[in-house]
């Protein structure tokens, strides 16, 4: 199913087009990134893309790129703070992830 999804997303375009994936952005563009926070699970389909993007951005000279890898989490896990709809239960990694996003935004908005 993921091959069909990828083909549907890419269509006739070159899969290395940076408009489809920032992993392929030129170094000059990566160097100009604003403060960036990447949250990814280690069971995430895009884990390798996330780690590669962070490494390339830092190598290109981006001033503030932070990567947080959460054990045993999946794609878009921060959206599941309510433990996948289980009433009364929480998913602690999702709650921690959202707290990190909030802290990051506050830090960026308040400045150095």
PyMOL commands that set and color helices and strands:
alter all, ss='L'
color gray80, all
select helices_A, chain A and resi 2-10+22-24+27-31+47-60+77-79+92-110
alter helices_A, ss='H'
color red, helices_A
select strands_A, chain A and resi 36-41+65-70
alter strands_A, ss='S'
color yellow, strands_A
deselect
rebuild
show_as cartoon
